[in-house]
Amino acid sequence: MTVESDIEYLSRRIEEEREKAEHADNPAGYRIHTDFAREYERRLQALIADQPVPASMNGHVA
C-alpha cells in the first residue's frame, strides 16, 4: 500500500466514524465512534509527520 492510499484510507475512515457518531442511537455508540475517529486522526497525523517535506515547502529551492 502506498502512502497516498494510507492517507486516503485514514481520511475516509475518520469521516465515516464521525458520521456514525453523529447518527448514533445512544451515548455509548457516540463515544465509541468518536474514539475510533480520534484514533484514525492520530494515525493520520503520525503518517503525515513521517513524510518528507518537499523542497518547495521547507524553504529550499529544488
Backbone torsions as a table, in degrees:
resi	resn	phi	psi	omega
1	MET	NA	134.6	179.6
2	THR	-82.3	164.0	178.4
3	VAL	-61.7	-39.6	179.1
4	GLU	-58.6	-46.1	-177.3
5	SER	-70.0	-30.7	174.5
6	ASP	-63.0	-44.6	179.0
7	ILE	-62.6	-44.9	179.3
8	GLU	-62.9	-43.8	-179.6
9	TYR	-61.8	-50.7	-177.9
10	LEU	-63.0	-39.7	178.4
11	SER	-62.5	-42.0	179.2
12	ARG	-65.4	-43.2	-179.5
13	ARG	-65.0	-37.0	176.5
14	ILE	-58.8	-49.2	-179.2
15	GLU	-63.1	-41.9	179.8
16	GLU	-62.6	-44.0	-179.2
17	GLU	-68.1	-36.8	175.6
18	ARG	-62.9	-41.1	178.7
19	GLU	-64.3	-44.0	178.2
20	LYS	-63.0	-40.4	178.5
21	ALA	-62.2	-43.4	-178.6
22	GLU	-61.0	-32.9	-177.0
23	HIS	-104.2	14.0	180.0
24	ALA	-63.7	144.9	-178.5
25	ASP	-81.1	-15.7	-175.9
26	ASN	-151.0	164.8	-178.2
27	PRO	-60.6	-34.4	179.4
28	ALA	-65.1	-43.0	177.6
29	GLY	-63.5	-42.7	177.4
30	TYR	-58.4	-47.4	-177.5
31	ARG	-63.2	-44.1	-179.0
32	ILE	-62.3	-47.5	-178.5
33	HIS	-68.8	-34.3	175.5
34	THR	-65.3	-41.4	177.6
35	ASP	-62.5	-42.5	177.1
36	PHE	-60.8	-45.6	180.0
37	ALA	-59.6	-43.2	179.4
38	ARG	-63.8	-39.4	178.5
39	GLU	-65.8	-42.4	176.4
40	TYR	-62.8	-38.0	176.9
41	GLU	-62.7	-41.5	178.8
42	ARG	-61.9	-44.2	179.2
43	ARG	-65.0	-40.3	179.1
44	LEU	-63.8	-44.8	179.2
45	GLN	-62.5	-39.5	177.7
46	ALA	-64.3	-41.3	179.3
47	LEU	-64.6	-45.1	179.8
48	ILE	-63.8	-40.3	-179.4
49	ALA	-63.9	-28.0	-179.6
50	ASP	-81.5	-11.8	-179.1
51	GLN	-77.7	141.3	175.7
52	PRO	-67.3	146.6	178.8
53	VAL	-85.1	127.5	177.8
54	PRO	-59.4	149.2	-178.1
55	ALA	-54.2	-37.1	-179.2
56	SER	-68.7	-15.8	-177.4
57	MET	-97.8	-16.9	-174.9
58	ASN	-110.4	20.1	175.1
59	GLY	90.1	-1.8	179.3
60	HIS	-105.3	147.5	177.2
61	VAL	-96.1	130.5	-178.4
62	ALA	-72.1	NA	NA
